[in-house]
Amino acid sequence: VKSECIKMKFSVACLAALALLSSKVCSNEVEVAGDRATPTVDHLLQIVQLKLDELFVESSEQVEQLLTELYHLRQSVEHVAWLTNRVERAVQKVQLDNDVLVRNVSLLTSQTE
């Protein structure tokens, strides 16, 4: 589920980058209108590189956050496993105590008869 969420976020980020790139290209065309109506390839590459850098930083932050969440989840799972083990031991002790109690009651009732 989280990988689908990450893919969706990445897709949205790519679409946002394309939208921003398109608006920057349009504004660049207006700025340089005169000699040429299209931006240079170098300028477009700079814009793309900036957007890729931003996306890389965002995705790195998301990965770091996911790793932190995974660490906390592992700790929680280990704690639940520890608690489960303690509960199982407590149940076994109660069952043994119950068996002893039933045996003692049986002995008492047989002696009183």
Biopython code that builds the backbone (N, CA, C, O; Angstrom):
import numpy as np
from Bio.PDB.StructureBuilder import StructureBuilder

atoms = [
    (1, "VAL", "N", (0.835, -1.189, 0.000)),
    (1, "VAL", "CA", (0.000, 0.000, 0.000)),
    (1, "VAL", "C", (0.877, 1.249, 0.000)),
    (1, "VAL", "O", (0.603, 2.214, -0.713)),
    (2, "LYS", "N", (1.951, 1.216, 0.822)),
    (2, "LYS", "CA", (2.823, 2.391, 0.897)),
    (2, "LYS", "C", (3.575, 2.595, -0.413)),
    (2, "LYS", "O", (3.814, 3.734, -0.816)),
    (3, "SER", "N", (3.954, 1.493, -1.091)),
    (3, "SER", "CA", (4.672, 1.657, -2.351)),
    (3, "SER", "C", (3.763, 2.292, -3.400)),
    (3, "SER", "O", (4.218, 3.082, -4.227)),
    (4, "GLU", "N", (2.467, 1.943, -3.362)),
    (4, "GLU", "CA", (1.527, 2.577, -4.285)),
    (4, "GLU", "C", (1.372, 4.051, -3.960)),
    (4, "GLU", "O", (1.255, 4.885, -4.858)),
    (5, "CYS", "N", (1.371, 4.368, -2.671)),
    (5, "CYS", "CA", (1.265, 5.765, -2.237)),
    (5, "CYS", "C", (2.490, 6.546, -2.701)),
    (5, "CYS", "O", (2.372, 7.682, -3.158)),
    (6, "ILE", "N", (3.666, 5.931, -2.580)),
    (6, "ILE", "CA", (4.893, 6.596, -3.019)),
    (6, "ILE", "C", (4.863, 6.800, -4.527)),
    (6, "ILE", "O", (5.230, 7.866, -5.020)),
    (7, "LYS", "N", (4.421, 5.772, -5.265)),
    (7, "LYS", "CA", (4.334, 5.906, -6.720)),
    (7, "LYS", "C", (3.380, 7.028, -7.102)),
    (7, "LYS", "O", (3.650, 7.805, -8.018)),
    (8, "MET", "N", (2.248, 7.102, -6.379)),
    (8, "MET", "CA", (1.266, 8.139, -6.672)),
    (8, "MET", "C", (1.857, 9.518, -6.378)),
    (8, "MET", "O", (1.693, 10.447, -7.169)),
    (9, "LYS", "N", (2.543, 9.649, -5.241)),
    (9, "LYS", "CA", (3.165, 10.929, -4.893)),
    (9, "LYS", "C", (4.213, 11.305, -5.934)),
    (9, "LYS", "O", (4.318, 12.468, -6.325)),
    (10, "PHE", "N", (4.989, 10.318, -6.383)),
    (10, "PHE", "CA", (6.011, 10.586, -7.385)),
    (10, "PHE", "C", (5.367, 11.025, -8.695)),
    (10, "PHE", "O", (5.853, 11.945, -9.352)),
    (11, "SER", "N", (4.269, 10.364, -9.077)),
    (11, "SER", "CA", (3.573, 10.741, -10.309)),
    (11, "SER", "C", (3.026, 12.155, -10.219)),
    (11, "SER", "O", (3.129, 12.939, -11.162)),
    (12, "VAL", "N", (2.441, 12.469, -9.064)),
    (12, "VAL", "CA", (1.913, 13.820, -8.863)),
    (12, "VAL", "C", (3.050, 14.831, -8.919)),
    (12, "VAL", "O", (2.905, 15.906, -9.502)),
    (13, "ALA", "N", (4.184, 14.484, -8.310)),
    (13, "ALA", "CA", (5.336, 15.392, -8.327)),
    (13, "ALA", "C", (5.847, 15.594, -9.755)),
    (13, "ALA", "O", (6.216, 16.707, -10.130)),
    (14, "CYS", "N", (5.870, 14.533, -10.541)),
    (14, "CYS", "CA", (6.311, 14.652, -11.939)),
    (14, "CYS", "C", (5.361, 15.543, -12.729)),
    (14, "CYS", "O", (5.795, 16.393, -13.506)),
    (15, "LEU", "N", (4.064, 15.342, -12.525)),
    (15, "LEU", "CA", (3.090, 16.185, -13.223)),
    (15, "LEU", "C", (3.228, 17.641, -12.794)),
    (15, "LEU", "O", (3.124, 18.552, -13.616)),
    (16, "ALA", "N", (3.461, 17.851, -11.513)),
    (16, "ALA", "CA", (3.653, 19.220, -11.026)),
    (16, "ALA", "C", (4.906, 19.831, -11.639)),
    (16, "ALA", "O", (4.916, 21.006, -12.008)),
    (17, "ALA", "N", (5.961, 19.028, -11.747)),
    (17, "ALA", "CA", (7.199, 19.527, -12.350)),
    (17, "ALA", "C", (6.971, 19.895, -13.812)),
    (17, "ALA", "O", (7.466, 20.915, -14.289)),
    (18, "LEU", "N", (6.223, 19.062, -14.511)),
    (18, "LEU", "CA", (5.927, 19.375, -15.912)),
    (18, "LEU", "C", (5.095, 20.642, -16.031)),
    (18, "LEU", "O", (5.318, 21.456, -16.928)),
    (19, "ALA", "N", (4.139, 20.809, -15.132)),
    (19, "ALA", "CA", (3.314, 22.020, -15.160)),
    (19, "ALA", "C", (4.160, 23.250, -14.882)),
    (19, "ALA", "O", (4.025, 24.273, -15.553)),
    (20, "LEU", "N", (5.039, 23.144, -13.884)),
    (20, "LEU", "CA", (5.925, 24.272, -13.579)),
    (20, "LEU", "C", (6.885, 24.541, -14.729)),
    (20, "LEU", "O", (7.167, 25.689, -15.074)),
    (21, "LEU", "N", (7.374, 23.460, -15.310)),
    (21, "LEU", "CA", (8.283, 23.606, -16.446)),
    (21, "LEU", "C", (7.581, 24.311, -17.597)),
    (21, "LEU", "O", (8.156, 25.192, -18.236)),
    (22, "SER", "N", (6.342, 23.924, -17.857)),
    (22, "SER", "CA", (5.582, 24.558, -18.936)),
    (22, "SER", "C", (5.377, 26.038, -18.659)),
    (22, "SER", "O", (5.511, 26.868, -19.558)),
    (23, "SER", "N", (5.049, 26.372, -17.405)),
    (23, "SER", "CA", (4.829, 27.789, -17.092)),
    (23, "SER", "C", (6.128, 28.572, -17.183)),
    (23, "SER", "O", (6.125, 29.726, -17.611)),
    (24, "LYS", "N", (7.253, 27.953, -16.780)),
    (24, "LYS", "CA", (8.537, 28.651, -16.879)),
    (24, "LYS", "C", (8.933, 28.834, -18.338)),
    (24, "LYS", "O", (9.490, 29.864, -18.716)),
    (25, "VAL", "N", (8.641, 27.829, -19.150)),
    (25, "VAL", "CA", (8.948, 27.952, -20.572)),
    (25, "VAL", "C", (8.139, 29.088, -21.173)),
    (25, "VAL", "O", (8.663, 29.902, -21.934)),
    (26, "CYS", "N", (6.849, 29.138, -20.825)),
    (26, "CYS", "CA", (6.000, 30.205, -21.361)),
    (26, "CYS", "C", (6.497, 31.565, -20.898)),
    (26, "CYS", "O", (6.564, 32.504, -21.692)),
    (27, "SER", "N", (6.847, 31.681, -19.614)),
    (27, "SER", "CA", (7.325, 32.976, -19.133)),
    (27, "SER", "C", (8.665, 33.308, -19.760)),
    (27, "SER", "O", (8.954, 34.479, -20.007)),
    (28, "ASN", "N", (9.486, 32.309, -20.023)),
    (28, "ASN", "CA", (10.769, 32.539, -20.669)),
    (28, "ASN", "C", (10.556, 33.014, -22.100)),
    (28, "ASN", "O", (11.282, 33.878, -22.591)),
    (29, "GLU", "N", (9.552, 32.441, -22.765)),
    (29, "GLU", "CA", (9.268, 32.879, -24.135)),
    (29, "GLU", "C", (8.878, 34.348, -24.151)),
    (29, "GLU", "O", (9.249, 35.090, -25.061)),
    (30, "VAL", "N", (8.126, 34.761, -23.138)),
    (30, "VAL", "CA", (7.710, 36.162, -23.077)),
    (30, "VAL", "C", (8.914, 37.038, -22.809)),
    (30, "VAL", "O", (9.054, 38.105, -23.407)),
    (31, "GLU", "N", (9.795, 36.594, -21.905)),
    (31, "GLU", "CA", (10.958, 37.395, -21.560)),
    (31, "GLU", "C", (11.901, 37.576, -22.739)),
    (31, "GLU", "O", (12.459, 38.657, -22.929)),
    (32, "VAL", "N", (12.079, 36.543, -23.520)),
    (32, "VAL", "CA", (13.040, 36.636, -24.614)),
    (32, "VAL", "C", (12.359, 36.912, -25.947)),
    (32, "VAL", "O", (12.993, 36.823, -26.999)),
    (33, "ALA", "N", (11.092, 37.241, -25.912)),
    (33, "ALA", "CA", (10.397, 37.521, -27.169)),
    (33, "ALA", "C", (11.117, 38.662, -27.871)),
    (33, "ALA", "O", (11.440, 39.674, -27.249)),
    (34, "GLY", "N", (11.353, 38.511, -29.076)),
    (34, "GLY", "CA", (12.100, 39.476, -29.875)),
    (34, "GLY", "C", (12.870, 38.697, -30.901)),
    (34, "GLY", "O", (12.362, 38.387, -31.979)),
    (35, "ASP", "N", (14.114, 38.376, -30.557)),
    (35, "ASP", "CA", (14.946, 37.591, -31.469)),
    (35, "ASP", "C", (14.413, 36.174, -31.632)),
    (35, "ASP", "O", (14.290, 35.659, -32.743)),
    (36, "ARG", "N", (14.109, 35.571, -30.520)),
    (36, "ARG", "CA", (13.647, 34.176, -30.604)),
    (36, "ARG", "C", (12.482, 33.977, -29.637)),
    (36, "ARG", "O", (12.420, 34.624, -28.592)),
    (37, "ALA", "N", (11.575, 33.096, -29.983)),
    (37, "ALA", "CA", (10.377, 32.880, -29.174)),
    (37, "ALA", "C", (10.479, 31.605, -28.345)),
    (37, "ALA", "O", (9.538, 31.265, -27.629)),
    (38, "THR", "N", (11.591, 30.899, -28.427)),
    (38, "THR", "CA", (11.743, 29.661, -27.662)),
    (38, "THR", "C", (12.979, 29.764, -26.777)),
    (38, "THR", "O", (13.972, 30.382, -27.160)),
    (39, "PRO", "N", (12.918, 29.162, -25.601)),
    (39, "PRO", "CA", (14.077, 29.207, -24.709)),
    (39, "PRO", "C", (15.187, 28.305, -25.233)),
    (39, "PRO", "O", (14.951, 27.427, -26.063)),
    (40, "THR", "N", (16.380, 28.530, -24.746)),
    (40, "THR", "CA", (17.503, 27.701, -25.183)),
    (40, "THR", "C", (17.410, 26.330, -24.528)),
    (40, "THR", "O", (16.770, 26.159, -23.490)),
    (41, "VAL", "N", (18.051, 25.374, -25.148)),
    (41, "VAL", "CA", (18.081, 24.015, -24.611)),
    (41, "VAL", "C", (18.775, 24.016, -23.251)),
    (41, "VAL", "O", (18.354, 23.316, -22.331)),
    (42, "ASP", "N", (19.845, 24.810, -23.132)),
    (42, "ASP", "CA", (20.560, 24.881, -21.852)),
    (42, "ASP", "C", (19.646, 25.383, -20.738)),
    (42, "ASP", "O", (19.674, 24.870, -19.619)),
    (43, "HIS", "N", (18.839, 26.387, -21.056)),
    (43, "HIS", "CA", (17.922, 26.927, -20.054)),
    (43, "HIS", "C", (16.894, 25.870, -19.646)),
    (43, "HIS", "O", (16.601, 25.709, -18.461)),
    (44, "LEU", "N", (16.357, 25.162, -20.617)),
    (44, "LEU", "CA", (15.399, 24.090, -20.314)),
    (44, "LEU", "C", (16.052, 22.991, -19.482)),
    (44, "LEU", "O", (15.437, 22.464, -18.554)),
    (45, "LEU", "N", (17.285, 22.648, -19.809)),
    (45, "LEU", "CA", (17.993, 21.624, -19.044)),
    (45, "LEU", "C", (18.236, 22.080, -17.605)),
    (45, "LEU", "O", (18.159, 21.280, -16.673)),
    (46, "GLN", "N", (18.529, 23.361, -17.431)),
    (46, "GLN", "CA", (18.714, 23.894, -16.077)),
    (46, "GLN", "C", (17.416, 23.782, -15.273)),
    (46, "GLN", "O", (17.425, 23.397, -14.104)),
    (47, "ILE", "N", (16.311, 24.125, -15.919)),
    (47, "ILE", "CA", (15.010, 24.042, -15.241)),
    (47, "ILE", "C", (14.699, 22.594, -14.871)),
    (47, "ILE", "O", (14.274, 22.304, -13.752)),
    (48, "VAL", "N", (14.916, 21.692, -15.822)),
    (48, "VAL", "CA", (14.668, 20.272, -15.564)),
    (48, "VAL", "C", (15.573, 19.776, -14.439)),
    (48, "VAL", "O", (15.128, 19.041, -13.557)),
    (49, "GLN", "N", (16.848, 20.179, -14.472)),
    (49, "GLN", "CA", (17.784, 19.753, -13.428)),
    (49, "GLN", "C", (17.355, 20.264, -12.053)),
    (49, "GLN", "O", (17.431, 19.536, -11.063)),
    (50, "LEU", "N", (16.905, 21.514, -11.996)),
    (50, "LEU", "CA", (16.425, 22.069, -10.722)),
    (50, "LEU", "C", (15.224, 21.279, -10.202)),
    (50, "LEU", "O", (15.143, 20.956, -9.017)),
    (51, "LYS", "N", (14.303, 20.979, -11.098)),
    (51, "LYS", "CA", (13.116, 20.223, -10.695)),
    (51, "LYS", "C", (13.498, 18.808, -10.249)),
    (51, "LYS", "O", (12.957, 18.295, -9.269)),
    (52, "LEU", "N", (14.425, 18.188, -10.967)),
    (52, "LEU", "CA", (14.875, 16.854, -10.574)),
    (52, "LEU", "C", (15.555, 16.889, -9.211)),
    (52, "LEU", "O", (15.363, 15.991, -8.391)),
    (53, "ASP", "N", (16.349, 17.929, -8.971)),
    (53, "ASP", "CA", (16.992, 18.083, -7.662)),
    (53, "ASP", "C", (15.949, 18.224, -6.561)),
    (53, "ASP", "O", (16.073, 17.609, -5.501)),
    (54, "GLU", "N", (14.922, 19.032, -6.809)),
    (54, "GLU", "CA", (13.851, 19.206, -5.825)),
    (54, "GLU", "C", (13.136, 17.879, -5.560)),
    (54, "GLU", "O", (12.863, 17.522, -4.414)),
    (55, "LEU", "N", (12.840, 17.158, -6.644)),
    (55, "LEU", "CA", (12.164, 15.865, -6.490)),
    (55, "LEU", "C", (13.039, 14.872, -5.735)),
    (55, "LEU", "O", (12.542, 14.089, -4.925)),
    (56, "PHE", "N", (14.348, 14.907, -6.004)),
    (56, "PHE", "CA", (15.266, 14.004, -5.313)),
    (56, "PHE", "C", (15.279, 14.299, -3.818)),
    (56, "PHE", "O", (15.247, 13.381, -2.998)),
    (57, "VAL", "N", (15.325, 15.573, -3.468)),
    (57, "VAL", "CA", (15.321, 15.956, -2.052)),
    (57, "VAL", "C", (14.013, 15.507, -1.397)),
    (57, "VAL", "O", (14.023, 14.937, -0.306)),
    (58, "GLU", "N", (12.893, 15.766, -2.068)),
    (58, "GLU", "CA", (11.595, 15.363, -1.515)),
    (58, "GLU", "C", (11.511, 13.851, -1.347)),
    (58, "GLU", "O", (11.056, 13.360, -0.314)),
    (59, "SER", "N", (11.952, 13.111, -2.369)),
    (59, "SER", "CA", (11.868, 11.652, -2.278)),
    (59, "SER", "C", (12.825, 11.125, -1.216)),
    (59, "SER", "O", (12.513, 10.148, -0.535)),
    (60, "SER", "N", (13.984, 11.757, -1.067)),
    (60, "SER", "CA", (14.919, 11.343, -0.016)),
    (60, "SER", "C", (14.311, 11.562, 1.358)),
    (60, "SER", "O", (14.455, 10.724, 2.249)),
    (61, "GLU", "N", (13.633, 12.688, 1.527)),
    (61, "GLU", "CA", (12.971, 12.958, 2.805)),
    (61, "GLU", "C", (11.871, 11.937, 3.063)),
    (61, "GLU", "O", (11.692, 11.484, 4.194)),
    (62, "GLN", "N", (11.131, 11.575, 2.013)),
    (62, "GLN", "CA", (10.063, 10.584, 2.169)),
    (62, "GLN", "C", (10.645, 9.218, 2.526)),
    (62, "GLN", "O", (10.095, 8.508, 3.367)),
    (63, "VAL", "N", (11.755, 8.852, 1.890)),
    (63, "VAL", "CA", (12.393, 7.571, 2.193)),
    (63, "VAL", "C", (12.881, 7.564, 3.638)),
    (63, "VAL", "O", (12.716, 6.576, 4.354)),
    (64, "GLU", "N", (13.484, 8.678, 4.061)),
    (64, "GLU", "CA", (13.954, 8.771, 5.443)),
    (64, "GLU", "C", (12.791, 8.642, 6.425)),
    (64, "GLU", "O", (12.902, 7.964, 7.446)),
    (65, "GLN", "N", (11.685, 9.294, 6.109)),
    (65, "GLN", "CA", (10.502, 9.206, 6.970)),
    (65, "GLN", "C", (9.965, 7.773, 7.002)),
    (65, "GLN", "O", (9.594, 7.271, 8.063)),
    (66, "LEU", "N", (9.926, 7.118, 5.844)),
    (66, "LEU", "CA", (9.442, 5.734, 5.793)),
    (66, "LEU", "C", (10.352, 4.799, 6.583)),
    (66, "LEU", "O", (9.875, 3.886, 7.258)),
    (67, "LEU", "N", (11.666, 5.028, 6.498)),
    (67, "LEU", "CA", (12.594, 4.197, 7.261)),
    (67, "LEU", "C", (12.397, 4.390, 8.767)),
    (67, "LEU", "O", (12.471, 3.435, 9.540)),
    (68, "THR", "N", (12.149, 5.622, 9.164)),
    (68, "THR", "CA", (11.881, 5.897, 10.578)),
    (68, "THR", "C", (10.600, 5.200, 11.016)),
    (68, "THR", "O", (10.551, 4.592, 12.085)),
    (69, "GLU", "N", (9.561, 5.290, 10.183)),
    (69, "GLU", "CA", (8.297, 4.621, 10.502)),
    (69, "GLU", "C", (8.482, 3.110, 10.565)),
    (69, "GLU", "O", (7.903, 2.445, 11.424)),
    (70, "LEU", "N", (9.287, 2.569, 9.656)),
    (70, "LEU", "CA", (9.559, 1.133, 9.648)),
    (70, "LEU", "C", (10.280, 0.717, 10.926)),
    (70, "LEU", "O", (9.971, -0.324, 11.506)),
    (71, "TYR", "N", (11.239, 1.527, 11.364)),
    (71, "TYR", "CA", (11.959, 1.247, 12.603)),
    (71, "TYR", "C", (10.992, 1.203, 13.786)),
    (71, "TYR", "O", (11.047, 0.287, 14.607)),
    (72, "HIS", "N", (10.107, 2.200, 13.869)),
    (72, "HIS", "CA", (9.133, 2.235, 14.960)),
    (72, "HIS", "C", (8.162, 1.056, 14.870)),
    (72, "HIS", "O", (7.770, 0.486, 15.888)),
    (73, "LEU", "N", (7.783, 0.700, 13.654)),
    (73, "LEU", "CA", (6.892, -0.447, 13.467)),
    (73, "LEU", "C", (7.567, -1.735, 13.932)),
    (73, "LEU", "O", (6.943, -2.568, 14.590)),
    (74, "ARG", "N", (8.844, -1.893, 13.587)),
    (74, "ARG", "CA", (9.580, -3.081, 14.043)),
    (74, "ARG", "C", (9.638, -3.130, 15.565)),
    (74, "ARG", "O", (9.449, -4.186, 16.169)),
    (75, "GLN", "N", (9.901, -1.977, 16.181)),
    (75, "GLN", "CA", (9.929, -1.935, 17.644)),
    (75, "GLN", "C", (8.575, -2.345, 18.222)),
    (75, "GLN", "O", (8.507, -3.086, 19.202)),
    (76, "SER", "N", (7.506, -1.857, 17.606)),
    (76, "SER", "CA", (6.161, -2.200, 18.077)),
    (76, "SER", "C", (5.895, -3.692, 17.925)),
    (76, "SER", "O", (5.335, -4.320, 18.824)),
    (77, "VAL", "N", (6.293, -4.258, 16.799)),
    (77, "VAL", "CA", (6.085, -5.689, 16.559)),
    (77, "VAL", "C", (6.878, -6.508, 17.575)),
    (77, "VAL", "O", (6.370, -7.489, 18.118)),
    (78, "GLU", "N", (8.126, -6.104, 17.831)),
    (78, "GLU", "CA", (8.935, -6.821, 18.818)),
    (78, "GLU", "C", (8.298, -6.730, 20.208)),
    (78, "GLU", "O", (8.300, -7.705, 20.959)),
    (79, "HIS", "N", (7.760, -5.568, 20.543)),
    (79, "HIS", "CA", (7.114, -5.400, 21.847)),
    (79, "HIS", "C", (5.860, -6.273, 21.945)),
    (79, "HIS", "O", (5.616, -6.898, 22.977)),
    (80, "VAL", "N", (5.072, -6.315, 20.877)),
    (80, "VAL", "CA", (3.865, -7.159, 20.865)),
    (80, "VAL", "C", (4.257, -8.632, 20.978)),
    (80, "VAL", "O", (3.589, -9.397, 21.674)),
    (81, "ALA", "N", (5.329, -9.033, 20.303)),
    (81, "ALA", "CA", (5.788, -10.423, 20.394)),
    (81, "ALA", "C", (6.218, -10.747, 21.826)),
    (81, "ALA", "O", (5.920, -11.827, 22.338)),
    (82, "TRP", "N", (6.913, -9.816, 22.465)),
    (82, "TRP", "CA", (7.337, -10.002, 23.859)),
    (82, "TRP", "C", (6.118, -10.133, 24.773)),
    (82, "TRP", "O", (6.066, -11.017, 25.630)),
    (83, "LEU", "N", (5.135, -9.243, 24.582)),
    (83, "LEU", "CA", (3.910, -9.301, 25.389)),
    (83, "LEU", "C", (3.160, -10.612, 25.159)),
    (83, "LEU", "O", (2.663, -11.224, 26.105)),
    (84, "THR", "N", (3.083, -11.033, 23.909)),
    (84, "THR", "CA", (2.400, -12.286, 23.573)),
    (84, "THR", "C", (3.069, -13.460, 24.280)),
    (84, "THR", "O", (2.396, -14.344, 24.809)),
    (85, "ASN", "N", (4.383, -13.458, 24.282)),
    (85, "ASN", "CA", (5.136, -14.517, 24.954)),
    (85, "ASN", "C", (4.832, -14.531, 26.453)),
    (85, "ASN", "O", (4.642, -15.593, 27.045)),
    (86, "ARG", "N", (4.789, -13.355, 27.054)),
    (86, "ARG", "CA", (4.473, -13.263, 28.492)),
    (86, "ARG", "C", (3.051, -13.747, 28.764)),
    (86, "ARG", "O", (2.812, -14.449, 29.747)),
    (87, "VAL", "N", (2.111, -13.377, 27.902)),
    (87, "VAL", "CA", (0.720, -13.813, 28.080)),
    (87, "VAL", "C", (0.625, -15.328, 27.945)),
    (87, "VAL", "O", (-0.076, -15.979, 28.719)),
    (88, "GLU", "N", (1.330, -15.892, 26.960)),
    (88, "GLU", "CA", (1.299, -17.348, 26.782)),
    (88, "GLU", "C", (1.843, -18.063, 28.018)),
    (88, "GLU", "O", (1.287, -19.071, 28.455)),
    (89, "ARG", "N", (2.942, -17.532, 28.582)),
    (89, "ARG", "CA", (3.496, -18.137, 29.798)),
    (89, "ARG", "C", (2.524, -18.002, 30.972)),
    (89, "ARG", "O", (2.379, -18.924, 31.774)),
    (90, "ALA", "N", (1.864, -16.852, 31.064)),
    (90, "ALA", "CA", (0.889, -16.650, 32.143)),
    (90, "ALA", "C", (-0.290, -17.609, 31.994)),
    (90, "ALA", "O", (-0.776, -18.152, 32.986)),
    (91, "VAL", "N", (-0.753, -17.822, 30.760)),
    (91, "VAL", "CA", (-1.862, -18.752, 30.509)),
    (91, "VAL", "C", (-1.445, -20.168, 30.894)),
    (91, "VAL", "O", (-2.224, -20.900, 31.504)),
    (92, "GLN", "N", (-0.222, -20.558, 30.543)),
    (92, "GLN", "CA", (0.267, -21.891, 30.913)),
    (92, "GLN", "C", (0.303, -22.054, 32.433)),
    (92, "GLN", "O", (-0.072, -23.100, 32.963)),
    (93, "LYS", "N", (0.757, -21.011, 33.125)),
    (93, "LYS", "CA", (0.812, -21.069, 34.592)),
    (93, "LYS", "C", (-0.595, -21.201, 35.172)),
    (93, "LYS", "O", (-0.819, -21.988, 36.091)),
    (94, "VAL", "N", (-1.537, -20.433, 34.638)),
    (94, "VAL", "CA", (-2.922, -20.521, 35.118)),
    (94, "VAL", "C", (-3.480, -21.915, 34.860)),
    (94, "VAL", "O", (-4.176, -22.470, 35.710)),
    (95, "GLN", "N", (-3.181, -22.487, 33.694)),
    (95, "GLN", "CA", (-3.665, -23.837, 33.392)),
    (95, "GLN", "C", (-3.073, -24.862, 34.368)),
    (95, "GLN", "O", (-3.776, -25.752, 34.846)),
    (96, "LEU", "N", (-1.767, -24.726, 34.657)),
    (96, "LEU", "CA", (-1.142, -25.640, 35.619)),
    (96, "LEU", "C", (-1.754, -25.472, 37.009)),
    (96, "LEU", "O", (-2.058, -26.452, 37.689)),
    (97, "ASP", "N", (-1.931, -24.214, 37.419)),
    (97, "ASP", "CA", (-2.557, -23.953, 38.723)),
    (97, "ASP", "C", (-3.972, -24.526, 38.768)),
    (97, "ASP", "O", (-4.392, -25.076, 39.786)),
    (98, "ASN", "N", (-4.696, -24.397, 37.672)),
    (98, "ASN", "CA", (-6.055, -24.939, 37.600)),
    (98, "ASN", "C", (-6.034, -26.463, 37.702)),
    (98, "ASN", "O", (-6.863, -27.057, 38.392)),
    (99, "ASP", "N", (-5.084, -27.090, 37.012)),
    (99, "ASP", "CA", (-4.968, -28.551, 37.076)),
    (99, "ASP", "C", (-4.685, -29.006, 38.509)),
    (99, "ASP", "O", (-5.269, -29.980, 38.984)),
    (100, "VAL", "N", (-3.785, -28.292, 39.195)),
    (100, "VAL", "CA", (-3.467, -28.627, 40.590)),
    (100, "VAL", "C", (-4.702, -28.441, 41.462)),
    (100, "VAL", "O", (-4.996, -29.279, 42.314)),
    (101, "LEU", "N", (-5.418, -27.356, 41.253)),
    (101, "LEU", "CA", (-6.627, -27.082, 42.033)),
    (101, "LEU", "C", (-7.678, -28.166, 41.819)),
    (101, "LEU", "O", (-8.285, -28.637, 42.781)),
    (102, "VAL", "N", (-7.894, -28.560, 40.584)),
    (102, "VAL", "CA", (-8.880, -29.607, 40.274)),
    (102, "VAL", "C", (-8.461, -30.919, 40.936)),
    (102, "VAL", "O", (-9.303, -31.630, 41.484)),
    (103, "ARG", "N", (-7.182, -31.240, 40.889)),
    (103, "ARG", "CA", (-6.684, -32.475, 41.509)),
    (103, "ARG", "C", (-6.875, -32.425, 43.032)),
    (103, "ARG", "O", (-7.290, -33.407, 43.647)),
    (104, "ASN", "N", (-6.568, -31.268, 43.627)),
    (104, "ASN", "CA", (-6.734, -31.132, 45.083)),
    (104, "ASN", "C", (-8.204, -31.231, 45.491)),
    (104, "ASN", "O", (-8.530, -31.871, 46.491)),
    (105, "VAL", "N", (-9.079, -30.606, 44.728)),
    (105, "VAL", "CA", (-10.516, -30.685, 45.020)),
    (105, "VAL", "C", (-10.994, -32.126, 44.885)),
    (105, "VAL", "O", (-11.793, -32.596, 45.695)),
    (106, "SER", "N", (-10.514, -32.817, 43.878)),
    (106, "SER", "CA", (-10.892, -34.229, 43.691)),
    (106, "SER", "C", (-10.429, -35.071, 44.875)),
    (106, "SER", "O", (-11.172, -35.922, 45.364)),
    (107, "LEU", "N", (-9.197, -34.834, 45.337)),
    (107, "LEU", "CA", (-8.681, -35.574, 46.491)),
    (107, "LEU", "C", (-9.497, -35.284, 47.747)),
    (107, "LEU", "O", (-9.817, -36.193, 48.512)),
    (108, "LEU", "N", (-9.830, -34.015, 47.953)),
    (108, "LEU", "CA", (-10.617, -33.638, 49.132)),
    (108, "LEU", "C", (-12.005, -34.266, 49.100)),
    (108, "LEU", "O", (-12.486, -34.779, 50.110)),
    (109, "THR", "N", (-12.637, -34.224, 47.951)),
    (109, "THR", "CA", (-13.990, -34.797, 47.857)),
    (109, "THR", "C", (-13.947, -36.310, 48.026)),
    (109, "THR", "O", (-14.866, -36.888, 48.605)),
    (110, "SER", "N", (-12.910, -36.953, 47.537)),
    (110, "SER", "CA", (-12.821, -38.415, 47.694)),
    (110, "SER", "C", (-12.522, -38.785, 49.148)),
    (110, "SER", "O", (-12.946, -39.843, 49.612)),
    (111, "GLN", "N", (-11.798, -37.926, 49.872)),
    (111, "GLN", "CA", (-11.485, -38.209, 51.277)),
    (111, "GLN", "C", (-12.691, -37.965, 52.182)),
    (111, "GLN", "O", (-12.851, -38.633, 53.203)),
    (112, "THR", "N", (-13.529, -37.015, 51.809)),
    (112, "THR", "CA", (-14.697, -36.719, 52.646)),
    (112, "THR", "C", (-15.809, -37.726, 52.447)),
    (112, "THR", "O", (-16.725, -37.789, 53.267)),
    (113, "GLU", "N", (-15.765, -38.492, 51.420)),
    (113, "GLU", "CA", (-16.828, -39.475, 51.164)),
    (113, "GLU", "C", (-16.595, -40.719, 51.872)),
    (113, "GLU", "O", (-17.394, -41.649, 51.765)),
]
sb = StructureBuilder()
sb.init_structure("model")
sb.init_model(0)
sb.init_chain("A")
sb.init_seg("    ")
for serial, (resi, resn, name, xyz) in enumerate(atoms, 1):
    if name == "N":
        sb.init_residue(resn, " ", resi, " ")
    sb.init_atom(name, np.array(xyz, "f"), 0.0, 1.0, " ", f" {name:<3s}", serial, name[0])
structure = sb.get_structure()
